[in-house]
Amino acid sequence: MPAKQQRGVIAGAIAKQLLAKEGIEIAAYVSAVGKIQLDKDYQQLDLAKTDSNIVRCPDEETGNRMIELIQETKAKGDTVGGIISCVIKNTPVGLGEPVFDKLHADLAKAMLSINAVHGFEYGSGFAGTQLNGSAHNDVFEKNQKGEIATKTNNSGGIQGGISNGMDIYFKVAFKPVATLMQSQTTVDKEGNETEIKGKGRHDPCVVPRAVPIVEAMAALVLADHLLRAKISKI
């Protein structure tokens, strides 16, 4: 892990302690490696089992398949990418700004700042484009506790750039590592064709290692917005 990201994880751990005092919980896990996807909603998973295997997938059967794929890929001298899902629970209503500091925009910036990240989606994400507005809209109602909440959560806990009190959930896509343990064609500084091959120790898949980084970056963003909200009330 690069030194800057190590410092980020340390800072994120401190931020998580701050958030914990407000009851805010952050949990990330590997939901896809290559074409192997965990086809379960986070609400169907026991996220306490995320660290029960080296690939950091809370579903044992899917995790074992991911591990097997990574091992096969490594044997070929190749690399594979994947997806990390993250859920933030118990976020208070009102974090974020409606224009320049939207909560989901700050989360996206934080995630896209992580090495090897090539994509970010929150809530229904790209799948939401396949729905009509009547199906996608999150209808407000009073829940069993008498509190106002949305009946569904396609918005991923953020509406108009501001948290609405529902679970915030998003996915982060990681590309395959560029350094391969097999020869690739390239050109030298004069433009002549040549070959390049990686040397030393390189992971065939960085996705499992990035889980604590995703949690840390999410914690920093939430802590920042939480402190802003507290200061604005002073």
N, C-alpha and C positions, 0 to 999 in steps of 0.2 A: 504494500500500500504506500503510495507517495506520501512524503512528509506532510504536505499541505492537507491531504485527506486524513492523515492520522490526527493532526491538530483539530480538524473539523469534527472527527468522531469524539475526541475528548471534550470539545466545547459542546457538542450535541448531548453528551452524557450529563453535563451540568444543566443544560437546558431541560432535559427530560426530568431531572429532579425538581426543577422549578414548576414544570407543567404538572408533575405528579401531585404537588400540593393543591392544585386546582382540580384534581381528579381526571386530568387529560391523559389518555393512554395512546401510545403509538406502537404499532406492530407491523413489521414488514416480513415478507417471505417470498421464496422463489415459486412462481406460478407457471413458468414455462422455461424449458431448455430446448432449443431447436424447435422441432415440430411436436415435441411432447408437452402437452398442456394439462394443467390441473383444472379439470372441468367441474369445479365446485365453487360456489359463492363463499366468500370469507365467513359468512354467518353459519355455514355448514361445517366449518373447520375448527379444530381445537388448536389455536395458535400457540398454545403453550408447548406444543410438540414440534415447533419450527426447528429448534436446535437438536432434535433427536437423531438427525442424520447429517452427513457432511455437506449435502447439497442445500440444506436449510429449506426443505419442503415439508409442511406439516402433514402431508398425506404419505404414509409409508410406501404404499404400492407405487404411486406415481414417482416418489422420490427415488426408489430403487431403479426405476426405468430411466430416470434422468442420469443417475450415477453411471449406469451401464452405457448410455449414449456418450457421456463425457469420456469414459475410459476407451470406448471404441474410437472416438474422434482423436484422442491423444495418441493412440497406437498408430494412426495414419499420419501423424505429424500435422494434423489440422486443428482448427478451432471452431467453436460454436457459441452462439449468443443466446439470449433468453430474456425473460421478463420478470421483474420484481413487482409484486403487488403490495400496497401499503394501506392500512386503515388507521384513522385517528378517531378515537371515541371520546365522548363527553366534552366536545369542544363547545364553549359557551356561545350563545347567539351574539352576533355583532362584530366579530373579528374581521378585519379587512376594510378596504375602501372601495367605493363604487367606480372610481375612474383610474387613477394612476398607480394605485397600490392594491389592486384586486388580490384577494387571498390566493386564488388558484393561479394567478399570473406569477406571484412570488414563489409559490411551490414549484411551478414549471421552471422558472429561472434557476432555482436551487438544484432541481434534479438534472436539468440540462447542463449544469456546471460540473457534474460528476464525469470523470473520464469514461469514455466508451459509450455514454448515453446518446441514443439517436432518436428517442421518442418519448412523449409524455401524453397521457390522457387521464381525465378524471371523470367520475360519474359514469354515465352511459357511454361516454367517449364516442368513437367512430360508429359503434353499433347503434347509437341513438339516431344517426342519420337515416336509418331504415324505418323509423317510427313516424307516425303522424303526430302533430302537436297534441291532439286530444289524448293520445296514449302516453306521450312523453311528459306532459305537464305533471308536476307534483302537486296534487290537491291538498290544501290545508284542511285540517280537522282537529278536533279535540281528542287526545288519546285517553287511555284508561285512567291516567293520573290527573285528567282534567287540564292537561297542558296542550297548547297549540303546537301541532307538528304536521309534517307532510305524510300523506298516506303512503306514498312511494318515495324513493330517493334516487331518481334518475339524475338529479343535479349533483349528486355526490357531496351533499352537505354544504354546498356553496351556491348561493343565488345572487346575481348582480355583483359578484366579487366579495360578498359578505357571508360569513358562516351563518347557517340557519338553525344550528343545534343538532342536526342529524349527523350520522357518521360521515366523515370525510374519507373518501377512498379514491385511489388512483393507481395507475400502472406506469412503470418506467421500463423502456426497452433498451437493452444493451446489445451492441453490435458484437460480432465475433472478433476476438483479438487479432490484430493485423500481423503480428509476428508469428510465422509458421515454421515448423521444424521440417519443412520440405522446400525444395527449390522452386523459386518463382522467377519469371522473366522480368527484367527491368532495364533501365539504361543508366550509364554512368554520367558524370558531369559533362562529358563531351558529347553525350547523346548516343553513344555506342551501345548496342544491345549486349546485355550481360545477364548473369543470374545472381540471385540473392537467397540466402538461407539463414534462418534464425539460429542463434547459438545461446547456450546457457539455459537457465531455468525460466520457462514461461508457462503460465496456466493455459490449458486448452479452453477453459471457460471461467471468466471472472465473476459471473453472476452471483454465486454463493457468497463470495467475499464482499460483495457490494451491499448486502442486506443491512449491516449496521451503518453503512454510509448513508443509505437512503433514510433510515430512521433518524440519524443524526441531523441531516439536512432538513428534514421535516420538522424536527424538534426546534431547530434554530429559527425557522420561519414562524412557527406557532408562538414561540417565546417572544419573538420580536413584536408580533401583532398583539400579544397579550399585554406586554409592557406598555405599548402605545395606548391601548384601550384604558389601562389603569391610570396612565399619566393624564390622559384627556379628561378624566373625571376629577382630577385634583383642582 
